[in-house]
Amino acid sequence: MATTSSGGEAAHATTGREIVISRAIGAPRELVFEAFTQVRHLSRWWGPEGFTTTTRSFEFRAGGAWAFVMHGPDGTDYQEWITWTEIVPPERIALVHGESRDDPNAFESVLTFEPVGEETRIVMRTVFPTKELRDEAVEKYHAVEGGEQTLRNLAVYVAELETTRNGSTPKGARD
């Protein structure tokens, strides 16, 4: 049996075009998943350190889209577009991410939310159209570090949410 990617390709077909980032988050899977489903949550944690996010439109459903601007710490604005292609609460989200709806260089991501005791392991698997686009994302846009920082921001935010909801001390997050 061949291992397949989100696009149904054999795993070897994605070699050199993929980035995989994961993190354990000290909160229940449902809460971590919820942080992706509501714009009021996303705008509080989305993006690498120093970035802020302004949403132009948001519809969380398969076929829906999130149009937003990421504001870099240097003042640069990055137009972004995500189309949700699959949503399986609270287990999986698949999406296409680019600068616009028809971006020929858009990449596909699949996020999985795995319960591990009282924590959630989130795995973000991203596949780029070409190895060159993947390499550019890593070298020019620091995609690995940015992804790790984004998941760290998510972990901190979810810990704060859990504290607010439960009135308890956050369990925290660990790598």
N, CA and C atoms as an extended XYZ file, in Angstrom:
525
Properties=species:S:1:pos:R:3:atomname:S:1:resname:S:1:resid:I:1 pbc="F F F"
N         0.853       -1.180        0.000 N   MET     1
C         0.000        0.000        0.000 CA  MET     1
C         0.891        1.233        0.000 C   MET     1
N         0.644        2.159       -0.904 N   ALA     2
C         1.444        3.384       -0.997 CA  ALA     2
C         0.925        4.424       -0.020 C   ALA     2
N         1.844        5.146        0.587 N   THR     3
C         1.463        6.281        1.422 CA  THR     3
C         1.063        7.406        0.487 C   THR     3
N        -0.025        8.116        0.812 N   THR     4
C        -0.460        9.188       -0.069 CA  THR     4
C        -0.513       10.510        0.661 C   THR     4
N        -0.375       11.573       -0.096 N   SER     5
C        -0.507       12.930        0.441 CA  SER     5
C        -1.958       13.354        0.320 C   SER     5
N        -2.250       14.587        0.725 N   SER     6
C        -3.621       15.093        0.672 CA  SER     6
C        -4.161       15.122       -0.755 C   SER     6
N        -3.294       15.240       -1.734 N   GLY     7
C        -3.745       15.292       -3.111 CA  GLY     7
C        -3.870       13.920       -3.743 C   GLY     7
N        -3.639       12.849       -2.969 N   GLY     8
C        -3.733       11.512       -3.485 CA  GLY     8
C        -2.464       11.059       -4.193 C   GLY     8
N        -1.431       11.863       -4.170 N   GLU     9
C        -0.171       11.503       -4.820 CA  GLU     9
C         0.592       10.509       -3.947 C   GLU     9
N         1.414        9.683       -4.558 N   ALA    10
C         2.296        8.841       -3.776 CA  ALA    10
C         3.235        9.743       -2.985 C   ALA    10
N         3.577        9.334       -1.760 N   ALA    11
C         4.397       10.169       -0.878 CA  ALA    11
C         5.706       10.575       -1.540 C   ALA    11
N         6.323        9.685       -2.316 N   HIS    12
C         7.602       10.024       -2.959 CA  HIS    12
C         7.441       11.173       -3.941 C   HIS    12
N         6.235       11.407       -4.446 N   ALA    13
C         6.006       12.503       -5.388 CA  ALA    13
C         6.096       13.864       -4.700 C   ALA    13
N         5.965       13.897       -3.370 N   THR    14
C         6.046       15.168       -2.651 CA  THR    14
C         7.431       15.414       -2.068 C   THR    14
N         8.345       14.479       -2.231 N   THR    15
C         9.691       14.627       -1.698 CA  THR    15
C        10.323       15.908       -2.226 C   THR    15
N        10.846       16.707       -1.294 N   GLY    16
C        11.486       17.957       -1.668 CA  GLY    16
C        10.519       19.119       -1.813 C   GLY    16
N         9.211       18.851       -1.742 N   ARG    17
C         8.216       19.918       -1.877 CA  ARG    17
C         7.429       20.132       -0.593 C   ARG    17
N         7.815       19.466        0.468 N   GLU    18
C         6.991       19.411        1.670 CA  GLU    18
C         7.688       20.012        2.889 C   GLU    18
N         6.888       20.619        3.760 N   ILE    19
C         7.330       21.068        5.082 CA  ILE    19
C         6.353       20.472        6.077 C   ILE    19
N         6.881       19.861        7.142 N   VAL    20
C         6.035       19.302        8.195 CA  VAL    20
C         6.482       19.902        9.521 C   VAL    20
N         5.528       20.486       10.232 N   ILE    21
C         5.786       21.101       11.534 CA  ILE    21
C         4.754       20.551       12.505 C   ILE    21
N         5.187       20.221       13.717 N   SER    22
C         4.225       19.739       14.707 CA  SER    22
C         4.547       20.323       16.073 C   SER    22
N         3.537       20.259       16.938 N   ARG    23
C         3.700       20.795       18.291 CA  ARG    23
C         2.659       20.165       19.195 C   ARG    23
N         3.065       19.875       20.418 N   ALA    24
C         2.123       19.445       21.453 CA  ALA    24
C         1.584       20.695       22.135 C   ALA    24
N         0.274       20.745       22.289 N   ILE    25
C        -0.388       21.890       22.910 CA  ILE    25
C        -1.167       21.375       24.114 C   ILE    25
N        -0.976       22.008       25.248 N   GLY    26
C        -1.570       21.554       26.500 CA  GLY    26
C        -3.024       21.935       26.646 C   GLY    26
N        -3.864       21.450       25.738 N   ALA    27
C        -5.296       21.733       25.791 CA  ALA    27
C        -6.034       20.636       25.026 C   ALA    27
N        -7.324       20.474       25.320 N   PRO    28
C        -8.106       19.462       24.599 CA  PRO    28
C        -8.205       19.766       23.108 C   PRO    28
N        -8.311       18.712       22.330 N   ARG    29
C        -8.371       18.825       20.874 CA  ARG    29
C        -9.503       19.748       20.416 C   ARG    29
N       -10.663       19.662       21.030 N   GLU    30
C       -11.794       20.487       20.618 CA  GLU    30
C       -11.482       21.986       20.739 C   GLU    30
N       -10.774       22.355       21.806 N   LEU    31
C       -10.424       23.761       22.008 CA  LEU    31
C        -9.370       24.212       21.001 C   LEU    31
N        -8.382       23.379       20.747 N   VAL    32
C        -7.348       23.717       19.761 CA  VAL    32
C        -7.989       23.858       18.381 C   VAL    32
N        -8.871       22.924       18.048 N   PHE    33
C        -9.572       22.984       16.759 CA  PHE    33
C       -10.415       24.254       16.660 C   PHE    33
N       -11.103       24.605       17.742 N   GLU    34
C       -11.943       25.804       17.754 CA  GLU    34
C       -11.145       27.059       17.432 C   GLU    34
N        -9.895       27.099       17.849 N   ALA    35
C        -9.064       28.274       17.587 CA  ALA    35
C        -8.885       28.522       16.088 C   ALA    35
N        -9.126       27.505       15.253 N   PHE    36
C        -9.047       27.639       13.797 CA  PHE    36
C       -10.392       27.962       13.161 C   PHE    36
N       -11.482       27.846       13.901 N   THR    37
C       -12.801       27.918       13.278 CA  THR    37
C       -13.460       29.271       13.381 C   THR    37
N       -12.981       30.123       14.243 N   GLN    38
C       -13.623       31.418       14.453 CA  GLN    38
C       -12.602       32.530       14.263 C   GLN    38
N       -12.973       33.508       13.455 N   VAL    39
C       -12.048       34.589       13.118 CA  VAL    39
C       -11.622       35.353       14.367 C   VAL    39
N       -12.482       35.449       15.372 N   ARG    40
C       -12.102       36.163       16.595 CA  ARG    40
C       -10.917       35.492       17.277 C   ARG    40
N       -10.765       34.200       17.077 N   HIS    41
C        -9.598       33.500       17.607 CA  HIS    41
C        -8.389       33.680       16.689 C   HIS    41
N        -8.575       33.407       15.407 N   LEU    42
C        -7.467       33.450       14.452 CA  LEU    42
C        -6.728       34.782       14.477 C   LEU    42
N        -7.478       35.860       14.556 N   SER    43
C        -6.843       37.174       14.507 CA  SER    43
C        -5.985       37.452       15.738 C   SER    43
N        -6.127       36.649       16.780 N   ARG    44
C        -5.361       36.860       18.013 CA  ARG    44
C        -4.025       36.114       18.017 C   ARG    44
N        -3.875       35.069       17.185 N   TRP    45
C        -2.645       34.278       17.261 CA  TRP    45
C        -1.995       33.990       15.907 C   TRP    45
N        -2.696       34.164       14.810 N   TRP    46
C        -2.194       33.734       13.506 CA  TRP    46
C        -0.951       34.514       13.085 C   TRP    46
N         0.051       33.794       12.635 N   GLY    47
C         1.239       34.401       12.051 CA  GLY    47
C         2.451       34.304       12.950 C   GLY    47
N         3.619       34.539       12.368 N   PRO    48
C         4.873       34.500       13.129 CA  PRO    48
C         4.944       35.656       14.122 C   PRO    48
N         5.951       35.599       14.983 N   GLU    49
C         6.166       36.640       15.995 CA  GLU    49
C         6.321       38.003       15.322 C   GLU    49
N         5.650       39.005       15.892 N   GLY    50
C         5.744       40.363       15.379 CA  GLY    50
C         4.731       40.702       14.305 C   GLY    50
N         4.006       39.700       13.783 N   PHE    51
C         3.006       39.935       12.743 CA  PHE    51
C         1.633       40.116       13.381 C   PHE    51
N         0.793       40.891       12.716 N   THR    52
C        -0.613       40.987       13.084 CA  THR    52
C        -1.439       40.643       11.848 C   THR    52
N        -2.699       40.339       12.065 N   THR    53
C        -3.563       39.897       10.975 CA  THR    53
C        -4.842       40.718       10.956 C   THR    53
N        -5.212       41.201        9.771 N   THR    54
C        -6.485       41.883        9.567 CA  THR    54
C        -7.305       41.061        8.577 C   THR    54
N        -8.489       40.648        8.988 N   THR    55
C        -9.356       39.834        8.139 CA  THR    55
C       -10.229       40.726        7.274 C   THR    55
N       -10.293       40.395        5.989 N   ARG    56
C       -11.196       41.090        5.057 CA  ARG    56
C       -12.514       40.329        4.928 C   ARG    56
N       -12.443       38.999        4.886 N   SER    57
C       -13.652       38.168        4.849 CA  SER    57
C       -13.290       36.794        5.392 C   SER    57
N       -14.308       36.109        5.938 N   PHE    58
C       -14.055       34.816        6.579 CA  PHE    58
C       -15.315       33.971        6.524 C   PHE    58
N       -15.182       32.781        5.945 N   GLU    59
C       -16.284       31.821        5.918 CA  GLU    59
C       -15.679       30.432        6.118 C   GLU    59
N       -15.818       29.916        7.344 N   PHE    60
C       -15.206       28.631        7.672 CA  PHE    60
C       -16.169       27.502        7.338 C   PHE    60
N       -16.000       26.980        6.132 N   ARG    61
C       -16.734       25.813        5.643 CA  ARG    61
C       -15.957       25.297        4.443 C   ARG    61
N       -16.125       24.039        4.109 N   ALA    62
C       -15.478       23.509        2.911 CA  ALA    62
C       -15.952       24.330        1.715 C   ALA    62
N       -15.026       24.862        0.949 N   GLY    63
C       -15.334       25.743       -0.165 CA  GLY    63
C       -15.356       27.214        0.216 C   GLY    63
N       -15.359       27.498        1.521 N   GLY    64
C       -15.319       28.877        2.002 CA  GLY    64
C       -13.902       29.409        1.973 C   GLY    64
N       -13.765       30.691        2.250 N   ALA    65
C       -12.441       31.314        2.158 CA  ALA    65
C       -12.212       32.291        3.299 C   ALA    65
N       -10.949       32.502        3.551 N   TRP    66
C       -10.489       33.514        4.501 CA  TRP    66
C        -9.544       34.432        3.735 C   TRP    66
N        -9.954       35.685        3.525 N   ALA    67
C        -9.096       36.691        2.881 CA  ALA    67
C        -8.593       37.601        3.989 C   ALA    67
N        -7.261       37.776        4.045 N   PHE    68
C        -6.694       38.555        5.138 CA  PHE    68
C        -5.386       39.195        4.718 C   PHE    68
N        -4.929       40.124        5.553 N   VAL    69
C        -3.653       40.781        5.341 CA  VAL    69
C        -2.803       40.515        6.570 C   VAL    69
N        -1.594       40.034        6.347 N   MET    70
C        -0.629       39.889        7.437 CA  MET    70
C         0.270       41.121        7.392 C   MET    70
N         0.372       41.784        8.536 N   HIS    71
C         1.183       42.988        8.636 CA  HIS    71
C         2.502       42.615        9.308 C   HIS    71
N         3.603       42.742        8.562 N   GLY    72
C         4.912       42.401        9.096 CA  GLY    72
C         5.420       43.450       10.060 C   GLY    72
N         6.347       43.056       10.918 N   PRO    73
C         6.906       43.993       11.885 CA  PRO    73
C         7.637       45.160       11.229 C   PRO    73
N         8.039       44.995        9.955 N   ASP    74
C         8.729       46.080        9.235 CA  ASP    74
C         7.759       46.975        8.470 C   ASP    74
N         6.433       46.727        8.646 N   GLY    75
C         5.423       47.534        7.975 CA  GLY    75
C         4.956       46.972        6.643 C   GLY    75
N         5.546       45.885        6.175 N   THR    76
C         5.134       45.273        4.914 CA  THR    76
C         3.810       44.551        5.108 C   THR    76
N         2.888       44.741        4.156 N   ASP    77
C         1.615       44.032        4.168 CA  ASP    77
C         1.674       42.881        3.170 C   ASP    77
N         1.188       41.728        3.604 N   TYR    78
C         1.159       40.529        2.768 CA  TYR    78
C        -0.294       40.122        2.572 C   TYR    78
N        -0.779       40.222        1.327 N   GLN    79
C        -2.133       39.794        0.998 CA  GLN    79
C        -2.168       38.267        1.020 C   GLN    79
N        -3.146       37.700        1.699 N   GLU    80
C        -3.234       36.243        1.843 CA  GLU    80
C        -4.656       35.776        1.554 C   GLU    80
N        -4.754       34.531        1.087 N   TRP    81
C        -6.042       33.931        0.777 CA  TRP    81
C        -5.965       32.447        1.135 C   TRP    81
N        -6.909       31.990        1.913 N   ILE    82
C        -7.016       30.563        2.231 CA  ILE    82
C        -8.397       30.090        1.809 C   ILE    82
N        -8.438       28.985        1.082 N   THR    83
C        -9.694       28.308        0.764 CA  THR    83
C        -9.691       26.991        1.528 C   THR    83
N       -10.717       26.780        2.328 N   TRP    84
C       -10.845       25.540        3.101 CA  TRP    84
C       -11.357       24.452        2.158 C   TRP    84
N       -10.643       23.353        2.010 N   THR    85
C       -11.052       22.295        1.085 CA  THR    85
C       -11.679       21.098        1.793 C   THR    85
N       -11.351       20.929        3.077 N   GLU    86
C       -11.933       19.836        3.852 CA  GLU    86
C       -11.897       20.212        5.327 C   GLU    86
N       -12.995       19.959        6.020 N   ILE    87
C       -13.068       20.213        7.450 CA  ILE    87
C       -13.734       19.005        8.099 C   ILE    87
N       -13.004       18.345        8.999 N   VAL    88
C       -13.528       17.204        9.739 CA  VAL    88
C       -13.339       17.503       11.226 C   VAL    88
N       -14.333       18.158       11.847 N   PRO    89
C       -14.184       18.541       13.255 CA  PRO    89
C       -14.101       17.312       14.160 C   PRO    89
N       -13.296       17.322       15.166 N   PRO    90
C       -12.184       18.217       15.462 CA  PRO    90
C       -10.848       17.607       15.041 C   PRO    90
N       -10.841       16.861       13.942 N   GLU    91
C        -9.689       16.037       13.566 CA  GLU    91
C        -8.770       16.618       12.503 C   GLU    91
N        -9.346       17.332       11.514 N   ARG    92
C        -8.556       17.632       10.319 CA  ARG    92
C        -9.094       18.873        9.616 C   ARG    92
N        -8.168       19.665        9.090 N   ILE    93
C        -8.501       20.797        8.230 CA  ILE    93
C        -7.547       20.740        7.041 C   ILE    93
N        -8.088       20.786        5.836 N   ALA    94
C        -7.273       20.865        4.622 CA  ALA    94
C        -7.584       22.197        3.952 C   ALA    94
N        -6.543       22.806        3.366 N   LEU    95
C        -6.718       24.127        2.785 CA  LEU    95
C        -5.731       24.362        1.660 C   LEU    95
N        -6.031       25.374        0.865 N   VAL    96
C        -5.120       25.884       -0.156 CA  VAL    96
C        -4.824       27.319        0.240 C   VAL    96
N        -3.529       27.701        0.240 N   HIS    97
C        -3.097       29.007        0.748 CA  HIS    97
C        -2.248       29.698       -0.313 C   HIS    97
N        -2.657       30.902       -0.671 N   GLY    98
C        -1.901       31.696       -1.635 CA  GLY    98
C        -2.112       33.176       -1.385 C   GLY    98
N        -1.655       33.978       -2.331 N   GLU    99
C        -1.817       35.431       -2.217 CA  GLU    99
C        -3.204       35.873       -2.673 C   GLU    99
N        -3.855       35.056       -3.499 N   SER   100
C        -5.184       35.372       -4.009 CA  SER   100
C        -5.886       34.061       -4.353 C   SER   100
N        -7.156       34.164       -4.693 N   ARG   101
C        -7.963       32.977       -4.995 CA  ARG   101
C        -7.333       32.119       -6.097 C   ARG   101
N        -6.812       32.727       -7.133 N   ASP   102
C        -6.298       31.986       -8.288 CA  ASP   102
C        -4.771       31.975       -8.362 C   ASP   102
N        -4.112       32.099       -7.240 N   ASP   103
C        -2.646       32.136       -7.196 CA  ASP   103
C        -2.079       30.820       -7.742 C   ASP   103
N        -1.322       30.860       -8.843 N   PRO   104
C        -0.761       29.623       -9.405 CA  PRO   104
C         0.317       29.005       -8.512 C   PRO   104
N         0.842       29.779       -7.574 N   ASN   105
C         1.876       29.269       -6.673 CA  ASN   105
C         1.325       28.888       -5.296 C   ASN   105
N         0.016       28.811       -5.164 N   ALA   106
C        -0.594       28.439       -3.884 CA  ALA   106
C        -0.125       27.050       -3.464 C   ALA   106
N        -0.088       26.840       -2.153 N   PHE   107
C         0.320       25.544       -1.623 CA  PHE   107
C        -0.834       24.918       -0.848 C   PHE   107
N        -0.760       23.615       -0.669 N   GLU   108
C        -1.783       22.879        0.069 CA  GLU   108
C        -1.262       22.538        1.450 C   GLU   108
N        -2.138       22.659        2.435 N   SER   109
C        -1.778       22.263        3.794 CA  SER   109
C        -2.870       21.380        4.371 C   SER   109
N        -2.440       20.424        5.178 N   VAL   110
C        -3.360       19.597        5.950 CA  VAL   110
C        -2.913       19.692        7.395 C   VAL   110
N        -3.850       20.059        8.257 N   LEU   111
C        -3.590       20.130        9.690 CA  LEU   111
C        -4.364       19.013       10.353 C   LEU   111
N        -3.672       18.241       11.181 N   THR   112
C        -4.351       17.201       11.941 CA  THR   112
C        -4.217       17.518       13.425 C   THR   112
N        -5.247       17.162       14.161 N   PHE   113
C        -5.344       17.425       15.591 CA  PHE   113
C        -5.503       16.075       16.274 C   PHE   113
N        -4.440       15.603       16.931 N   GLU   114
C        -4.426       14.267       17.526 CA  GLU   114
C        -4.436       14.381       19.043 C   GLU   114
N        -5.441       13.771       19.700 N   PRO   115
C        -5.435       13.806       21.162 CA  PRO   115
C        -4.322       12.912       21.710 C   PRO   115
N        -3.566       13.442       22.666 N   VAL   116
C        -2.502       12.687       23.327 CA  VAL   116
C        -2.668       12.961       24.823 C   VAL   116
N        -3.415       12.112       25.492 N   GLY   117
C        -3.729       12.364       26.892 CA  GLY   117
C        -4.544       13.637       26.999 C   GLY   117
N        -4.091       14.560       27.832 N   GLU   118
C        -4.782       15.840       27.999 CA  GLU   118
C        -4.274       16.898       27.026 C   GLU   118
N        -3.340       16.523       26.164 N   GLU   119
C        -2.775       17.456       25.187 CA  GLU   119
C        -3.315       17.151       23.797 C   GLU   119
N        -2.940       18.024       22.881 N   THR   120
C        -3.262       17.835       21.466 CA  THR   120
C        -1.976       17.981       20.673 C   THR   120
N        -1.697       17.029       19.809 N   ARG   121
C        -0.563       17.128       18.889 CA  ARG   121
C        -1.131       17.655       17.579 C   ARG   121
N        -0.688       18.860       17.199 N   ILE   122
C        -1.095       19.409       15.912 CA  ILE   122
C         0.055       19.191       14.937 C   ILE   122
N        -0.281       18.670       13.773 N   VAL   123
C         0.700       18.444       12.715 CA  VAL   123
C         0.242       19.229       11.501 C   VAL   123
N         1.128       20.074       11.000 N   MET   124
C         0.852       20.904        9.833 CA  MET   124
C         1.758       20.407        8.697 C   MET   124
N         1.141       19.796        7.690 N   ARG   125
C         1.866       19.248        6.543 CA  ARG   125
C         1.537       20.105        5.325 C   ARG   125
N         2.566       20.743        4.761 N   THR   126
C         2.383       21.656        3.637 CA  THR   126
C         3.132       21.122        2.427 C   THR   126
N         2.457       21.116        1.276 N   VAL   127
C         3.061       20.656        0.026 CA  VAL   127
C         2.973       21.790       -0.987 C   VAL   127
N         4.126       22.159       -1.532 N   PHE   128
C         4.235       23.230       -2.519 CA  PHE   128
C         4.157       22.648       -3.928 C   PHE   128
N         3.747       23.442       -4.913 N   PRO   129
C         3.662       22.941       -6.289 CA  PRO   129
C         5.001       22.461       -6.849 C   PRO   129
N         6.108       23.114       -6.429 N   THR   130
C         7.431       22.720       -6.923 CA  THR   130
C         8.437       22.771       -5.778 C   THR   130
N         9.543       22.087       -5.962 N   LYS   131
C        10.637       22.135       -4.987 CA  LYS   131
C        11.181       23.566       -4.892 C   LYS   131
N        11.238       24.265       -6.019 N   GLU   132
C        11.758       25.633       -6.032 CA  GLU   132
C        10.901       26.568       -5.180 C   GLU   132
N         9.573       26.432       -5.253 N   LEU   133
C         8.686       27.259       -4.433 CA  LEU   133
C         8.827       26.912       -2.954 C   LEU   133
N         9.021       25.635       -2.655 N   ARG   134
C         9.248       25.226       -1.271 CA  ARG   134
C        10.549       25.832       -0.762 C   ARG   134
N        11.605       25.728       -1.556 N   ASP   135
C        12.903       26.271       -1.152 CA  ASP   135
C        12.845       27.786       -0.972 C   ASP   135
N        12.125       28.481       -1.850 N   GLU   136
C        11.967       29.925       -1.720 CA  GLU   136
C        11.231       30.267       -0.416 C   GLU   136
N        10.180       29.511       -0.100 N   ALA   137
C         9.422       29.749        1.136 CA  ALA   137
C        10.317       29.562        2.360 C   ALA   137
N        11.182       28.565        2.311 N   VAL   138
C        12.078       28.284        3.442 CA  VAL   138
C        13.167       29.345        3.544 C   VAL   138
N        13.807       29.662        2.426 N   GLU   139
C        14.968       30.555        2.448 CA  GLU   139
C        14.590       32.036        2.509 C   GLU   139
N        13.625       32.458        1.706 N   LYS   140
C        13.285       33.878        1.631 CA  LYS   140
C        12.265       34.294        2.693 C   LYS   140
N        11.289       33.426        2.939 N   TYR   141
C        10.201       33.785        3.856 CA  TYR   141
C        10.290       33.071        5.207 C   TYR   141
N        11.324       32.269        5.401 N   HIS   142
C        11.564       31.583        6.682 CA  HIS   142
C        10.341       30.775        7.125 C   HIS   142
N         9.812       29.977        6.205 N   ALA   143
C         8.561       29.253        6.437 CA  ALA   143
C         8.623       28.294        7.621 C   ALA   143
N         9.751       27.625        7.829 N   VAL   144
C         9.836       26.685        8.947 CA  VAL   144
C         9.781       27.437       10.270 C   VAL   144
N        10.632       28.450       10.413 N   GLU   145
C        10.629       29.237       11.656 CA  GLU   145
C         9.279       29.926       11.856 C   GLU   145
N         8.721       30.471       10.781 N   GLY   146
C         7.425       31.132       10.867 CA  GLY   146
C         6.320       30.178       11.271 C   GLY   146
N         6.347       28.972       10.730 N   GLY   147
C         5.353       27.959       11.110 CA  GLY   147
C         5.487       27.561       12.564 C   GLY   147
N         6.729       27.373       13.009 N   GLU   148
C         6.956       27.031       14.416 CA  GLU   148
C         6.495       28.154       15.340 C   GLU   148
N         6.771       29.405       14.961 N   GLN   149
C         6.335       30.547       15.766 CA  GLN   149
C         4.813       30.648       15.782 C   GLN   149
N         4.176       30.386       14.649 N   THR   150
C         2.715       30.439       14.572 CA  THR   150
C         2.100       29.400       15.500 C   THR   150
N         2.627       28.173       15.490 N   LEU   151
C         2.088       27.146       16.388 CA  LEU   151
C         2.395       27.475       17.847 C   LEU   151
N         3.517       28.110       18.117 N   ARG   152
C         3.816       28.555       19.484 CA  ARG   152
C         2.811       29.616       19.920 C   ARG   152
N         2.491       30.563       19.021 N   ASN   153
C         1.470       31.569       19.322 CA  ASN   153
C         0.120       30.919       19.593 C   ASN   153
N        -0.220       29.899       18.811 N   LEU   154
C        -1.458       29.156       19.027 CA  LEU   154
C        -1.464       28.514       20.413 C   LEU   154
N        -0.359       27.888       20.792 N   ALA   155
C        -0.267       27.220       22.094 CA  ALA   155
C        -0.481       28.208       23.239 C   ALA   155
N         0.144       29.367       23.144 N   VAL   156
C        -0.002       30.395       24.187 CA  VAL   156
C        -1.440       30.886       24.231 C   VAL   156
N        -2.014       31.148       23.082 N   TYR   157
C        -3.386       31.647       23.021 CA  TYR   157
C        -4.372       30.628       23.587 C   TYR   157
N        -4.237       29.372       23.185 N   VAL   158
C        -5.155       28.334       23.662 CA  VAL   158
C        -5.017       28.143       25.169 C   VAL   158
N        -3.804       28.236       25.700 N   ALA   159
C        -3.611       28.138       27.153 CA  ALA   159
C        -4.356       29.272       27.856 C   ALA   159
N        -4.299       30.473       27.281 N   GLU   160
C        -5.034       31.607       27.856 CA  GLU   160
C        -6.546       31.379       27.778 C   GLU   160
N        -7.010       30.850       26.654 N   LEU   161
C        -8.435       30.546       26.502 CA  LEU   161
C        -8.893       29.550       27.554 C   LEU   161
N        -8.092       28.495       27.722 N   GLU   162
C        -8.466       27.454       28.682 CA  GLU   162
C        -8.492       28.016       30.099 C   GLU   162
N        -7.547       28.864       30.435 N   THR   163
C        -7.513       29.490       31.752 CA  THR   163
C        -8.764       30.334       31.971 C   THR   163
N        -9.125       31.123       30.971 N   THR   164
C       -10.299       31.985       31.065 CA  THR   164
C       -11.573       31.159       31.231 C   THR   164
N       -11.686       30.074       30.474 N   ARG   165
C       -12.900       29.249       30.510 CA  ARG   165
C       -13.002       28.417       31.778 C   ARG   165
N       -11.871       27.908       32.249 N   ASN   166
C       -11.895       26.996       33.393 CA  ASN   166
C       -11.527       27.659       34.707 C   ASN   166
N       -10.974       28.856       34.631 N   GLY   167
C       -10.513       29.511       35.844 CA  GLY   167
C        -9.364       28.773       36.489 C   GLY   167
N        -8.615       28.016       35.659 N   SER   168
C        -7.504       27.217       36.200 CA  SER   168
C        -6.172       27.723       35.675 C   SER   168
N        -5.105       27.185       36.207 N   THR   169
C        -3.769       27.506       35.740 CA  THR   169
C        -3.540       26.794       34.415 C   THR   169
N        -3.016       27.475       33.384 N   PRO   170
C        -2.782       26.814       32.110 CA  PRO   170
C        -1.790       25.679       32.220 C   PRO   170
N        -2.039       24.627       31.449 N   LYS   171
C        -1.121       23.488       31.410 CA  LYS   171
C         0.118       23.841       30.617 C   LYS   171
N        -0.004       24.845       29.773 N   GLY   172
C         1.144       25.269       28.967 CA  GLY   172
C         1.298       24.426       27.728 C   GLY   172
N         2.372       24.642       27.020 N   ALA   173
C         2.653       23.915       25.793 CA  ALA   173
C         4.123       23.562       25.786 C   ALA   173
N         4.404       22.465       25.159 N   ARG   174
C         5.810       22.076       25.050 CA  ARG   174
C         6.074       21.589       23.645 C   ARG   174
N         7.317       21.677       23.267 N   ASP   175
C         7.711       21.233       21.912 CA  ASP   175
C         7.743       19.739       21.837 C   ASP   175
